[in-house]
Amino acid sequence: MNKTDMIEHIAKQADISKAAAGRALDAFLAGVRGTLKKGGAVTLVGFGTFAVSKRAARAGRNPRTGEAIKIKAAKLPKFRPGKALKDALN
C-alpha cells in the first residue's frame, strides 16, 4: 500500500473527501516527524511506538576498493509494533 492507496482507504472508512484524508495523513506524518526530530516518541496504543534509535560510529569497508572507512554515528527512526498489531498478524 502506498500513500495514495492509504488516502483512498482513509477517505472511504471515514466518509470524507480524498483531499481531507490527504491533509489528515500529512498532518499525522508531520506530527510524528516533528516529535521524532525533538527526540521524543509517539505511542499509539494497540498499534505501536515510533521512536529514535542511536547508532554508534563504526569502521566499515568500501566494497569497491576494500579501503577502510569511518561511518559516522546516526539517529534512526524505529518502530516497535504493539501487542494488538502482533496478535492481528498471527
Secondary structure, DSSP 8 states (H G I E B T S, - for coil): --HHHHHHHHHHHHT--HHHHHHHHHHHHHHHHHHHHTT--EEETTTEEEEEEEE--EEEE-TTT--EEEE--EEEEEEEE-HHHHHHH-
